[in-house]
């Protein structure tokens, strides 16, 4: 018999049990039950009970049946709470009577949610238990649980994450780690006087990053819209309006490839600080991540899923893109190096560049030669001007912009700028982006007149940063991006 056939047969049996409960005037899915305590609370209060001890305390608890033994005059069930903690339910003939015991044996299956009322005790084997004097089905499961001692396939875990959460401690821990990290981010921002706002996800013009957007259509407005690729241009409008320190944690959508570090839909943090620059925003970013590490792990030394320890504490390295590239290539590349010379170096190293501009060559060469050797958390400073159209020119080195990328575990986690606030130069950059788009760059930005109008009302100097929340969890847990997203998009 195939697995599908066995599941179908189990479903029919369980449907019959559900119908029996209804026919007898009972409920298979009651609205509420008199729950007075949770399984985690009981484990905390009575976890140290000696074997064969009683407490005299009667409680009503509920949980999912994950283990079941229904023979003889005493039946046992392991009830599991949402956090994975468990307690034993004991259904005895002496306490509930013959009819109730028989109904337990006939109606209860693995996966059911059940309510049990009784005394908190410790069994002869020292198992914390509730000796039932009453019980009820809280929710009848029509499909069986997977075998708890057998690992689910990656496909099943991604498509049916609820089964992953039910059966695997790491899955539940990752959800809690993410919640703790996001709460920590908000707390750190609050401590620095930042306000959290929400900006549009449906936009008439996508911008704020170089990426290919998802397109949609509004029937109400009869207009084409885009799912946002970044909140940047709206957050900067808020700064123009006087919200001097602003951040947002929300979803972005980019119609691009998916791999171990990229997802078409992802959670993003962006923040802007008036009268800051890329150095002050780097300091803030380091604190945000270190605080999140402490919130998740209790220390800036995090332990990944494979047992590896990674140190996020102390001051982080700061290197310059061109200097580190020259050291690795044993050459002298500057912002003025002609494209032809960069193309020759790329050909020699077998590095392909889709759009042959100076900045594209420099960044691809850097990723090929320098990036693989980054082990410690590292800010990489000062990028080519033509690849960063929203960034202020470097204050002392022509041809560069004041931008950093933060690398942790060898992947890019965050980026930060001294923001471009001159509307005249910003218009020139947008025009150049439009030219690149005409030459076939699908990720090039469009000229956004509404944003330029906001800039022309006076945008203060500022530092800005962006960081993927999913990637932050990768840095804190050592997991891949499809593990850190609770419900990832799969084909």
One Martini backbone bead per residue (centre of mass of N, CA, C, O) as a GRO file, in nm:
protein
  491
    1UNK     BB    1   0.096   0.037   0.023
    2UNK     BB    2   0.072   0.352  -0.013
    3UNK     BB    3   0.097   0.649   0.140
    4UNK     BB    4  -0.160   0.772   0.014
    5UNK     BB    5  -0.351   0.539   0.086
    6UNK     BB    6  -0.306   0.543   0.392
    7UNK     BB    7  -0.399   0.834   0.433
    8UNK     BB    8  -0.684   0.799   0.318
    9UNK     BB    9  -0.777   0.587   0.524
   10UNK     BB   10  -0.730   0.757   0.779
   11UNK     BB   11  -0.926   0.979   0.704
   12UNK     BB   12  -1.182   0.806   0.704
   13UNK     BB   13  -1.165   0.718   0.999
   14UNK     BB   14  -1.168   1.007   1.120
   15UNK     BB   15  -1.434   1.099   0.999
   16UNK     BB   16  -1.601   0.890   1.154
   17UNK     BB   17  -1.534   0.998   1.435
   18UNK     BB   18  -1.648   1.274   1.398
   19UNK     BB   19  -1.939   1.184   1.336
   20UNK     BB   20  -1.989   1.040   1.599
   21UNK     BB   21  -1.969   1.286   1.784
   22UNK     BB   22  -2.209   1.434   1.651
   23UNK     BB   23  -2.427   1.209   1.686
   24UNK     BB   24  -2.381   1.223   2.017
   25UNK     BB   25  -2.365   1.551   2.077
   26UNK     BB   26  -2.090   1.645   2.018
   27UNK     BB   27  -1.747   1.776   1.975
   28UNK     BB   28  -1.467   1.831   1.750
   29UNK     BB   29  -1.488   2.178   1.763
   30UNK     BB   30  -1.466   2.362   2.004
   31UNK     BB   31  -1.457   2.684   2.108
   32UNK     BB   32  -1.406   2.599   2.418
   33UNK     BB   33  -1.197   2.554   2.716
   34UNK     BB   34  -1.094   2.495   3.061
   35UNK     BB   35  -0.816   2.650   3.064
   36UNK     BB   36  -0.550   2.702   3.332
   37UNK     BB   37  -0.289   2.583   3.182
   38UNK     BB   38   0.034   2.534   3.075
   39UNK     BB   39   0.291   2.338   2.992
   40UNK     BB   40   0.527   2.531   3.057
   41UNK     BB   41   0.429   2.607   3.342
   42UNK     BB   42   0.440   2.319   3.463
   43UNK     BB   43   0.741   2.267   3.409
   44UNK     BB   44   0.841   2.503   3.583
   45UNK     BB   45   0.697   2.424   3.859
   46UNK     BB   46   0.725   2.072   3.833
   47UNK     BB   47   1.006   1.955   3.718
   48UNK     BB   48   1.120   1.849   4.026
   49UNK     BB   49   0.970   1.603   4.067
   50UNK     BB   50   0.933   1.324   4.210
   51UNK     BB   51   0.875   1.016   4.202
   52UNK     BB   52   0.553   0.949   4.285
   53UNK     BB   53   0.415   1.234   4.296
   54UNK     BB   54   0.215   1.483   4.452
   55UNK     BB   55   0.009   1.807   4.464
   56UNK     BB   56  -0.319   1.873   4.458
   57UNK     BB   57  -0.327   1.997   4.169
   58UNK     BB   58  -0.570   2.131   3.950
   59UNK     BB   59  -0.600   2.108   3.589
   60UNK     BB   60  -0.628   2.267   3.263
   61UNK     BB   61  -0.526   2.120   2.953
   62UNK     BB   62  -0.353   2.159   2.628
   63UNK     BB   63  -0.277   1.941   2.338
   64UNK     BB   64  -0.079   1.755   2.128
   65UNK     BB   65  -0.074   1.437   2.004
   66UNK     BB   66   0.255   1.248   1.988
   67UNK     BB   67   0.170   1.015   2.192
   68UNK     BB   68   0.036   0.664   2.210
   69UNK     BB   69  -0.127   0.455   2.474
   70UNK     BB   70  -0.408   0.199   2.438
   71UNK     BB   71  -0.378  -0.002   2.701
   72UNK     BB   72  -0.576  -0.104   2.921
   73UNK     BB   73  -0.641   0.087   3.228
   74UNK     BB   74  -0.385   0.264   3.119
   75UNK     BB   75  -0.336   0.564   2.954
   76UNK     BB   76  -0.112   0.730   2.720
   77UNK     BB   77   0.002   1.080   2.662
   78UNK     BB   78   0.164   1.311   2.460
   79UNK     BB   79   0.172   1.660   2.512
   80UNK     BB   80   0.201   1.940   2.289
   81UNK     BB   81   0.330   2.241   2.254
   82UNK     BB   82   0.430   2.507   2.059
   83UNK     BB   83   0.738   2.489   2.192
   84UNK     BB   84   0.766   2.152   2.248
   85UNK     BB   85   0.652   2.097   2.504
   86UNK     BB   86   0.582   1.834   2.754
   87UNK     BB   87   0.313   1.611   2.866
   88UNK     BB   88   0.154   1.376   3.059
   89UNK     BB   89  -0.126   1.171   3.000
   90UNK     BB   90  -0.360   1.008   3.231
   91UNK     BB   91  -0.591   0.735   3.161
   92UNK     BB   92  -0.807   0.602   3.401
   93UNK     BB   93  -1.041   0.398   3.521
   94UNK     BB   94  -1.058   0.511   3.818
   95UNK     BB   95  -1.109   0.824   3.721
   96UNK     BB   96  -1.320   0.803   3.447
   97UNK     BB   97  -1.411   0.535   3.356
   98UNK     BB   98  -1.524   0.315   3.124
   99UNK     BB   99  -1.649   0.499   2.903
  100UNK     BB  100  -1.420   0.710   2.880
  101UNK     BB  101  -1.192   0.513   2.813
  102UNK     BB  102  -1.321   0.397   2.556
  103UNK     BB  103  -1.334   0.666   2.401
  104UNK     BB  104  -1.037   0.724   2.394
  105UNK     BB  105  -0.956   0.466   2.233
  106UNK     BB  106  -1.158   0.533   1.981
  107UNK     BB  107  -1.098   0.866   1.919
  108UNK     BB  108  -0.793   0.891   1.964
  109UNK     BB  109  -0.525   1.056   1.789
  110UNK     BB  110  -0.270   1.139   1.626
  111UNK     BB  111  -0.281   1.507   1.637
  112UNK     BB  112  -0.465   1.570   1.841
  113UNK     BB  113  -0.654   1.788   2.026
  114UNK     BB  114  -0.649   1.799   2.388
  115UNK     BB  115  -0.835   1.783   2.690
  116UNK     BB  116  -0.718   1.802   3.039
  117UNK     BB  117  -0.832   1.699   3.364
  118UNK     BB  118  -0.625   1.730   3.669
  119UNK     BB  119  -0.361   1.602   3.841
  120UNK     BB  120  -0.049   1.684   3.941
  121UNK     BB  121   0.215   1.454   3.863
  122UNK     BB  122   0.433   1.172   3.920
  123UNK     BB  123   0.549   0.913   3.800
  124UNK     BB  124   0.723   0.627   3.856
  125UNK     BB  125   0.936   0.745   3.627
  126UNK     BB  126   0.922   1.078   3.653
  127UNK     BB  127   0.672   1.184   3.491
  128UNK     BB  128   0.518   1.450   3.405
  129UNK     BB  129   0.164   1.478   3.500
  130UNK     BB  130  -0.187   1.416   3.417
  131UNK     BB  131  -0.450   1.300   3.610
  132UNK     BB  132  -0.741   1.217   3.487
  133UNK     BB  133  -1.106   1.317   3.521
  134UNK     BB  134  -1.101   1.461   3.231
  135UNK     BB  135  -1.205   1.486   2.878
  136UNK     BB  136  -1.133   1.632   2.536
  137UNK     BB  137  -1.189   1.727   2.227
  138UNK     BB  138  -1.048   2.008   2.052
  139UNK     BB  139  -0.916   1.871   1.774
  140UNK     BB  140  -0.969   1.695   1.485
  141UNK     BB  141  -0.754   1.499   1.310
  142UNK     BB  142  -0.754   1.389   0.963
  143UNK     BB  143  -0.443   1.384   0.962
  144UNK     BB  144  -0.143   1.258   0.990
  145UNK     BB  145   0.145   1.249   1.128
  146UNK     BB  146   0.455   1.242   1.111
  147UNK     BB  147   0.728   1.083   1.183
  148UNK     BB  148   0.923   1.194   1.445
  149UNK     BB  149   1.197   1.004   1.380
  150UNK     BB  150   1.165   1.133   1.088
  151UNK     BB  151   1.285   1.310   0.842
  152UNK     BB  152   1.207   1.556   0.653
  153UNK     BB  153   1.191   1.679   0.366
  154UNK     BB  154   1.268   1.966   0.217
  155UNK     BB  155   1.006   1.991   0.058
  156UNK     BB  156   0.812   1.958   0.299
  157UNK     BB  157   0.922   2.185   0.482
  158UNK     BB  158   0.855   2.418   0.279
  159UNK     BB  159   0.544   2.349   0.207
  160UNK     BB  160   0.502   2.227   0.527
  161UNK     BB  161   0.586   2.404   0.790
  162UNK     BB  162   0.400   2.292   1.012
  163UNK     BB  163   0.550   2.019   1.027
  164UNK     BB  164   0.823   2.130   1.102
  165UNK     BB  165   0.727   2.264   1.370
  166UNK     BB  166   0.618   1.997   1.503
  167UNK     BB  167   0.910   1.814   1.460
  168UNK     BB  168   1.126   2.067   1.496
  169UNK     BB  169   1.325   2.250   1.695
  170UNK     BB  170   1.473   2.442   1.493
  171UNK     BB  171   1.223   2.572   1.371
  172UNK     BB  172   1.121   2.703   1.632
  173UNK     BB  173   1.383   2.859   1.703
  174UNK     BB  174   1.386   3.042   1.450
  175UNK     BB  175   1.129   3.200   1.509
  176UNK     BB  176   1.229   3.315   1.783
  177UNK     BB  177   1.484   3.452   1.678
  178UNK     BB  178   1.348   3.649   1.489
  179UNK     BB  179   1.173   3.794   1.698
  180UNK     BB  180   1.411   3.887   1.877
  181UNK     BB  181   1.565   4.050   1.662
  182UNK     BB  182   1.341   4.254   1.586
  183UNK     BB  183   1.297   4.364   1.870
  184UNK     BB  184   1.587   4.468   1.901
  185UNK     BB  185   1.592   4.670   1.672
  186UNK     BB  186   1.369   4.850   1.785
  187UNK     BB  187   1.510   4.914   2.052
  188UNK     BB  188   1.764   5.049   1.939
  189UNK     BB  189   1.623   5.271   1.783
  190UNK     BB  190   1.477   5.399   2.025
  191UNK     BB  191   1.751   5.472   2.173
  192UNK     BB  192   1.809   5.678   1.902
  193UNK     BB  193   1.529   5.824   1.804
  194UNK     BB  194   1.359   5.646   1.623
  195UNK     BB  195   1.114   5.612   1.365
  196UNK     BB  196   0.841   5.415   1.269
  197UNK     BB  197   0.740   5.338   0.936
  198UNK     BB  198   0.517   5.332   0.646
  199UNK     BB  199   0.537   5.226   0.310
  200UNK     BB  200   0.482   5.166  -0.004
  201UNK     BB  201   0.431   4.869  -0.212
  202UNK     BB  202   0.267   5.031  -0.410
  203UNK     BB  203   0.400   5.159  -0.721
  204UNK     BB  204   0.439   5.370  -0.998
  205UNK     BB  205   0.758   5.376  -0.915
  206UNK     BB  206   1.047   5.227  -0.912
  207UNK     BB  207   1.292   5.236  -0.633
  208UNK     BB  208   1.614   5.241  -0.442
  209UNK     BB  209   1.722   5.032  -0.662
  210UNK     BB  210   1.890   4.766  -0.840
  211UNK     BB  211   1.605   4.618  -0.990
  212UNK     BB  212   1.367   4.386  -1.071
  213UNK     BB  213   1.031   4.406  -1.105
  214UNK     BB  214   0.706   4.374  -1.014
  215UNK     BB  215   0.405   4.357  -1.195
  216UNK     BB  216   0.088   4.538  -1.198
  217UNK     BB  217  -0.279   4.598  -1.154
  218UNK     BB  218  -0.517   4.860  -1.120
  219UNK     BB  219  -0.856   4.877  -1.137
  220UNK     BB  220  -0.936   5.137  -0.984
  221UNK     BB  221  -0.700   5.315  -1.156
  222UNK     BB  222  -0.602   5.207  -1.425
  223UNK     BB  223  -0.297   5.098  -1.341
  224UNK     BB  224   0.030   5.054  -1.330
  225UNK     BB  225   0.229   4.855  -1.103
  226UNK     BB  226   0.467   4.815  -0.827
  227UNK     BB  227   0.660   4.628  -0.648
  228UNK     BB  228   0.872   4.691  -0.424
  229UNK     BB  229   1.237   4.716  -0.390
  230UNK     BB  230   1.217   4.983  -0.202
  231UNK     BB  231   1.183   5.247   0.060
  232UNK     BB  232   1.375   5.496   0.022
  233UNK     BB  233   1.217   5.736  -0.123
  234UNK     BB  234   1.006   5.762   0.114
  235UNK     BB  235   1.189   5.799   0.358
  236UNK     BB  236   1.316   6.062   0.245
  237UNK     BB  237   1.060   6.225   0.247
  238UNK     BB  238   1.034   6.219   0.557
  239UNK     BB  239   1.290   6.382   0.606
  240UNK     BB  240   1.199   6.635   0.463
  241UNK     BB  241   0.945   6.650   0.677
  242UNK     BB  242   1.122   6.597   0.975
  243UNK     BB  243   1.212   6.295   1.001
  244UNK     BB  244   1.529   6.246   1.112
  245UNK     BB  245   1.456   5.946   1.232
  246UNK     BB  246   1.423   5.656   1.024
  247UNK     BB  247   1.225   5.345   0.991
  248UNK     BB  248   1.194   5.010   0.825
  249UNK     BB  249   1.000   4.697   0.844
  250UNK     BB  250   0.976   4.506   0.540
  251UNK     BB  251   0.870   4.430   0.223
  252UNK     BB  252   1.031   4.293  -0.064
  253UNK     BB  253   1.050   4.291  -0.441
  254UNK     BB  254   1.233   4.067  -0.668
  255UNK     BB  255   1.269   3.976  -1.019
  256UNK     BB  256   1.468   3.721  -0.945
  257UNK     BB  257   1.674   3.516  -0.831
  258UNK     BB  258   1.723   3.200  -0.654
  259UNK     BB  259   1.904   3.126  -0.348
  260UNK     BB  260   2.091   3.101  -0.055
  261UNK     BB  261   2.060   3.454  -0.050
  262UNK     BB  262   1.788   3.458  -0.230
  263UNK     BB  263   1.464   3.628  -0.256
  264UNK     BB  264   1.187   3.764  -0.403
  265UNK     BB  265   1.093   3.765  -0.099
  266UNK     BB  266   1.167   4.015   0.160
  267UNK     BB  267   1.308   4.136   0.448
  268UNK     BB  268   1.349   4.490   0.536
  269UNK     BB  269   1.594   4.728   0.641
  270UNK     BB  270   1.556   5.086   0.685
  271UNK     BB  271   1.773   5.384   0.745
  272UNK     BB  272   1.766   5.739   0.861
  273UNK     BB  273   2.014   6.008   0.936
  274UNK     BB  274   2.042   6.307   1.026
  275UNK     BB  275   2.366   6.417   1.028
  276UNK     BB  276   2.491   6.180   0.895
  277UNK     BB  277   2.698   5.901   0.791
  278UNK     BB  278   2.872   5.619   0.696
  279UNK     BB  279   3.001   5.599   0.980
  280UNK     BB  280   2.759   5.626   1.177
  281UNK     BB  281   2.590   5.395   1.039
  282UNK     BB  282   2.796   5.174   1.103
  283UNK     BB  283   2.781   5.189   1.408
  284UNK     BB  284   2.479   5.124   1.425
  285UNK     BB  285   2.484   4.851   1.279
  286UNK     BB  286   2.665   4.706   1.478
  287UNK     BB  287   2.473   4.736   1.719
  288UNK     BB  288   2.224   4.598   1.604
  289UNK     BB  289   2.363   4.316   1.569
  290UNK     BB  290   2.475   4.275   1.855
  291UNK     BB  291   2.204   4.297   2.001
  292UNK     BB  292   2.070   4.062   1.848
  293UNK     BB  293   2.264   3.844   1.944
  294UNK     BB  294   2.194   3.869   2.244
  295UNK     BB  295   1.888   3.812   2.214
  296UNK     BB  296   1.937   3.518   2.093
  297UNK     BB  297   2.226   3.410   2.261
  298UNK     BB  298   2.350   3.602   2.506
  299UNK     BB  299   2.569   3.680   2.280
  300UNK     BB  300   2.823   3.765   2.043
  301UNK     BB  301   2.843   3.455   2.048
  302UNK     BB  302   2.752   3.248   1.799
  303UNK     BB  303   2.554   2.953   1.725
  304UNK     BB  304   2.527   2.739   1.490
  305UNK     BB  305   2.367   2.465   1.362
  306UNK     BB  306   2.668   2.313   1.331
  307UNK     BB  307   2.835   2.446   1.601
  308UNK     BB  308   2.950   2.703   1.516
  309UNK     BB  309   3.149   2.969   1.611
  310UNK     BB  310   3.069   3.330   1.610
  311UNK     BB  311   3.218   3.652   1.609
  312UNK     BB  312   3.051   3.984   1.686
  313UNK     BB  313   3.242   4.128   1.852
  314UNK     BB  314   3.359   4.418   1.860
  315UNK     BB  315   3.542   4.561   1.635
  316UNK     BB  316   3.524   4.612   1.296
  317UNK     BB  317   3.630   4.582   0.997
  318UNK     BB  318   3.793   4.828   0.764
  319UNK     BB  319   3.781   4.843   0.411
  320UNK     BB  320   3.900   4.909   0.087
  321UNK     BB  321   3.826   4.829  -0.221
  322UNK     BB  322   4.083   4.914  -0.384
  323UNK     BB  323   4.301   4.825  -0.186
  324UNK     BB  324   4.216   4.521  -0.167
  325UNK     BB  325   4.236   4.465  -0.472
  326UNK     BB  326   4.537   4.536  -0.510
  327UNK     BB  327   4.647   4.327  -0.314
  328UNK     BB  328   4.523   4.076  -0.465
  329UNK     BB  329   4.631   4.164  -0.771
  330UNK     BB  330   4.897   4.318  -0.788
  331UNK     BB  331   4.798   4.624  -0.843
  332UNK     BB  332   4.675   4.955  -1.001
  333UNK     BB  333   4.366   5.047  -0.914
  334UNK     BB  334   4.153   5.311  -1.017
  335UNK     BB  335   3.900   5.536  -1.088
  336UNK     BB  336   4.079   5.592  -1.374
  337UNK     BB  337   4.071   5.326  -1.493
  338UNK     BB  338   4.032   5.185  -1.775
  339UNK     BB  339   3.822   4.962  -1.915
  340UNK     BB  340   4.032   4.806  -2.083
  341UNK     BB  341   4.211   4.716  -1.844
  342UNK     BB  342   3.987   4.568  -1.687
  343UNK     BB  343   3.917   4.366  -1.913
  344UNK     BB  344   4.194   4.226  -1.918
  345UNK     BB  345   4.187   4.123  -1.626
  346UNK     BB  346   3.924   3.964  -1.649
  347UNK     BB  347   4.016   3.771  -1.873
  348UNK     BB  348   4.255   3.648  -1.715
  349UNK     BB  349   4.041   3.549  -1.470
  350UNK     BB  350   3.746   3.479  -1.583
  351UNK     BB  351   3.568   3.745  -1.574
  352UNK     BB  352   3.234   3.830  -1.600
  353UNK     BB  353   3.068   4.115  -1.772
  354UNK     BB  354   2.777   4.238  -1.878
  355UNK     BB  355   2.840   4.552  -1.802
  356UNK     BB  356   3.103   4.757  -1.933
  357UNK     BB  357   3.202   4.911  -1.659
  358UNK     BB  358   3.397   5.022  -1.426
  359UNK     BB  359   3.233   4.938  -1.174
  360UNK     BB  360   3.166   4.648  -1.259
  361UNK     BB  361   3.455   4.548  -1.275
  362UNK     BB  362   3.546   4.609  -0.988
  363UNK     BB  363   3.332   4.443  -0.836
  364UNK     BB  364   3.387   4.168  -0.972
  365UNK     BB  365   3.684   4.149  -0.895
  366UNK     BB  366   3.643   4.169  -0.592
  367UNK     BB  367   3.462   3.917  -0.561
  368UNK     BB  368   3.682   3.721  -0.674
  369UNK     BB  369   3.941   3.807  -0.479
  370UNK     BB  370   3.820   3.899  -0.178
  371UNK     BB  371   3.555   3.784  -0.061
  372UNK     BB  372   3.645   3.478   0.010
  373UNK     BB  373   3.843   3.598   0.262
  374UNK     BB  374   3.600   3.674   0.441
  375UNK     BB  375   3.539   3.618   0.791
  376UNK     BB  376   3.502   3.866   0.922
  377UNK     BB  377   3.354   4.136   1.006
  378UNK     BB  378   3.306   4.366   0.714
  379UNK     BB  379   3.380   4.681   0.595
  380UNK     BB  380   3.326   4.804   0.266
  381UNK     BB  381   3.479   5.081   0.115
  382UNK     BB  382   3.439   5.269  -0.149
  383UNK     BB  383   3.279   5.323  -0.443
  384UNK     BB  384   3.179   5.341  -0.743
  385UNK     BB  385   2.982   5.579  -0.891
  386UNK     BB  386   2.820   5.409  -1.129
  387UNK     BB  387   2.684   5.195  -0.897
  388UNK     BB  388   2.579   5.468  -0.708
  389UNK     BB  389   2.314   5.687  -0.757
  390UNK     BB  390   2.244   5.758  -0.421
  391UNK     BB  391   2.541   5.868  -0.370
  392UNK     BB  392   2.784   6.037  -0.234
  393UNK     BB  393   3.053   6.185  -0.290
  394UNK     BB  394   3.361   6.179  -0.216
  395UNK     BB  395   3.535   6.409  -0.017
  396UNK     BB  396   3.854   6.310  -0.145
  397UNK     BB  397   3.776   6.094  -0.388
  398UNK     BB  398   3.761   6.073  -0.703
  399UNK     BB  399   3.509   5.837  -0.823
  400UNK     BB  400   3.374   5.815  -0.546
  401UNK     BB  401   3.176   5.674  -0.282
  402UNK     BB  402   2.993   5.678   0.032
  403UNK     BB  403   3.026   5.338   0.070
  404UNK     BB  404   2.899   5.032   0.224
  405UNK     BB  405   2.970   4.688   0.285
  406UNK     BB  406   2.852   4.408   0.469
  407UNK     BB  407   3.042   4.124   0.585
  408UNK     BB  408   2.908   3.795   0.668
  409UNK     BB  409   3.009   3.485   0.605
  410UNK     BB  410   3.062   3.599   0.292
  411UNK     BB  411   2.811   3.790   0.298
  412UNK     BB  412   2.582   4.026   0.226
  413UNK     BB  413   2.401   4.222   0.474
  414UNK     BB  414   2.485   4.534   0.426
  415UNK     BB  415   2.418   4.890   0.360
  416UNK     BB  416   2.592   5.218   0.326
  417UNK     BB  417   2.549   5.584   0.342
  418UNK     BB  418   2.617   5.887   0.199
  419UNK     BB  419   2.378   6.083   0.107
  420UNK     BB  420   2.222   6.210  -0.162
  421UNK     BB  421   2.107   6.578  -0.168
  422UNK     BB  422   2.152   6.671  -0.461
  423UNK     BB  423   1.927   6.733  -0.716
  424UNK     BB  424   2.114   6.776  -0.959
  425UNK     BB  425   2.285   6.520  -0.936
  426UNK     BB  426   2.048   6.322  -0.924
  427UNK     BB  427   1.948   6.378  -1.209
  428UNK     BB  428   2.203   6.288  -1.354
  429UNK     BB  429   2.191   5.995  -1.251
  430UNK     BB  430   1.916   5.921  -1.369
  431UNK     BB  431   1.992   5.970  -1.663
  432UNK     BB  432   2.213   5.752  -1.670
  433UNK     BB  433   2.025   5.520  -1.599
  434UNK     BB  434   1.852   5.547  -1.852
  435UNK     BB  435   2.078   5.476  -2.046
  436UNK     BB  436   2.128   5.191  -1.933
  437UNK     BB  437   1.844   5.090  -1.997
  438UNK     BB  438   1.871   5.133  -2.309
  439UNK     BB  439   2.125   4.918  -2.306
  440UNK     BB  440   1.986   4.667  -2.107
  441UNK     BB  441   1.932   4.750  -1.804
  442UNK     BB  442   1.691   4.611  -1.595
  443UNK     BB  443   1.804   4.761  -1.309
  444UNK     BB  444   1.758   5.035  -1.374
  445UNK     BB  445   1.674   5.342  -1.303
  446UNK     BB  446   1.432   5.587  -1.277
  447UNK     BB  447   1.294   5.885  -1.338
  448UNK     BB  448   1.196   6.075  -1.039
  449UNK     BB  449   1.015   6.356  -1.003
  450UNK     BB  450   0.891   6.342  -0.716
  451UNK     BB  451   1.158   6.306  -0.568
  452UNK     BB  452   1.298   6.562  -0.675
  453UNK     BB  453   1.095   6.758  -0.553
  454UNK     BB  454   1.159   6.688  -0.263
  455UNK     BB  455   1.460   6.765  -0.273
  456UNK     BB  456   1.405   7.073  -0.357
  457UNK     BB  457   1.302   7.129  -0.048
  458UNK     BB  458   1.520   6.996   0.130
  459UNK     BB  459   1.785   6.782   0.209
  460UNK     BB  460   1.948   6.656   0.450
  461UNK     BB  461   2.201   6.539   0.578
  462UNK     BB  462   2.286   6.176   0.550
  463UNK     BB  463   2.245   5.852   0.677
  464UNK     BB  464   2.229   5.513   0.534
  465UNK     BB  465   2.047   5.191   0.558
  466UNK     BB  466   2.057   4.829   0.469
  467UNK     BB  467   1.878   4.515   0.575
  468UNK     BB  468   1.840   4.182   0.586
  469UNK     BB  469   1.659   3.979   0.787
  470UNK     BB  470   1.725   3.700   0.674
  471UNK     BB  471   2.036   3.747   0.683
  472UNK     BB  472   2.061   3.796   0.980
  473UNK     BB  473   1.975   3.505   1.055
  474UNK     BB  474   2.209   3.372   0.912
  475UNK     BB  475   2.431   3.500   1.097
  476UNK     BB  476   2.300   3.384   1.376
  477UNK     BB  477   2.249   3.055   1.267
  478UNK     BB  478   2.364   2.931   0.976
  479UNK     BB  479   2.138   2.951   0.778
  480UNK     BB  480   1.941   2.947   0.525
  481UNK     BB  481   1.700   3.139   0.374
  482UNK     BB  482   1.470   2.911   0.375
  483UNK     BB  483   1.485   2.892   0.696
  484UNK     BB  484   1.433   3.204   0.782
  485UNK     BB  485   1.184   3.164   0.618
  486UNK     BB  486   0.885   3.049   0.697
  487UNK     BB  487   0.742   3.105   0.390
  488UNK     BB  488   0.866   3.006   0.120
  489UNK     BB  489   0.917   3.026  -0.210
  490UNK     BB  490   0.791   2.768  -0.425
  491UNK     BB  491   0.739   2.560  -0.708
   0.00000   0.00000   0.00000
